[in-house]
C-alpha cells in the first residue's frame, strides 16, 4: 500500500524548508543550487534526485500525515503489485 497525497513537487519543496534549505540538504553549492531547486517548483523534482535521496523524499508524505492528518490527503491507495 502506498500513499497518494496529491502533493505537488512545489509543495514538497516548501514542506522540506524551501529552495535554499533543500539545496543545502542536497549538498548543492549556493551559487547555482538554490536556482536549480527553485526551477523544480515548476519543472518537477527529477526522479533521479528523489531516488538518490530517499531519506528526504520517500517518507515525507507519511511523516506529514502523522503530524497533520487530513482525511482528503492521507488516504492510502492500493497499488497493483
C-alpha positions as CSV (number, residue, x, y, z in Angstrom):
1,X,0.0,0.0,0.0
2,X,1.3,3.5,-0.9
3,X,0.2,6.9,0.0
4,X,-1.1,9.1,-2.8
5,X,-1.1,12.5,-1.1
6,X,-1.7,14.6,-4.2
7,X,1.2,16.8,-3.2
8,X,2.9,18.7,-5.9
9,X,6.7,18.9,-6.1
10,X,6.4,22.6,-5.3
11,X,4.5,21.8,-2.1
12,X,7.1,19.2,-1.3
13,X,9.9,21.6,-1.7
14,X,8.2,24.1,0.7
15,X,7.5,21.3,3.1
16,X,11.2,20.4,3.2
17,X,12.1,24.0,4.0
18,X,12.1,25.8,0.7
19,X,14.6,26.0,-2.1
20,X,17.5,27.3,-0.1
21,X,17.2,24.8,2.7
22,X,16.6,21.9,0.4
23,X,19.6,22.9,-1.8
24,X,21.8,22.8,1.3
25,X,20.4,19.5,2.4
26,X,21.2,18.0,-1.0
27,X,24.7,19.4,-0.9
28,X,24.4,21.8,-3.8
29,X,26.6,24.9,-3.8
30,X,24.6,28.1,-3.1
31,X,25.6,29.9,-6.3
32,X,23.5,27.6,-8.6
33,X,22.0,25.1,-6.3
34,X,19.2,27.3,-5.0
35,X,18.2,28.3,-8.5
36,X,18.2,24.6,-9.6
37,X,15.8,23.7,-6.7
38,X,13.7,26.8,-7.4
39,X,13.3,25.6,-11.0
40,X,12.0,22.2,-9.8
41,X,9.0,24.0,-8.4
42,X,7.8,24.5,-12.0
43,X,9.5,21.6,-13.8
44,X,9.3,19.0,-11.1
45,X,11.9,17.3,-9.0
46,X,13.9,14.9,-11.2
47,X,13.2,11.2,-10.4
48,X,16.9,10.6,-10.1
49,X,17.2,13.2,-7.3
50,X,14.3,11.6,-5.4
51,X,15.8,8.1,-5.8
52,X,19.3,9.3,-4.7
53,X,17.8,10.9,-1.5
54,X,15.1,8.6,-0.2
55,X,15.7,9.9,3.3
56,X,14.3,13.3,2.1
57,X,11.6,12.3,-0.4
58,X,10.2,8.8,0.2
59,X,8.7,9.2,3.6
60,X,7.7,12.8,3.6
61,X,4.1,12.1,2.9
62,X,3.8,9.6,5.7
63,X,5.5,12.0,8.1
64,X,3.2,14.8,7.0
65,X,0.1,12.6,7.6
66,X,1.4,11.5,11.0
67,X,1.9,15.2,12.0
68,X,-1.2,16.7,10.4
69,X,-3.7,14.0,9.4
70,X,-6.3,15.2,6.9
71,X,-8.9,12.9,5.5
72,X,-8.6,14.2,2.0
73,X,-4.9,14.0,1.7
74,X,-3.9,10.9,3.8
75,X,-6.0,8.2,2.3
76,X,-3.9,5.1,1.4
77,X,-4.3,4.0,-2.2
78,X,-3.7,0.3,-3.0
79,X,-1.1,-0.1,-5.7
80,X,-1.2,-3.0,-8.2
81,X,1.7,-5.4,-7.5
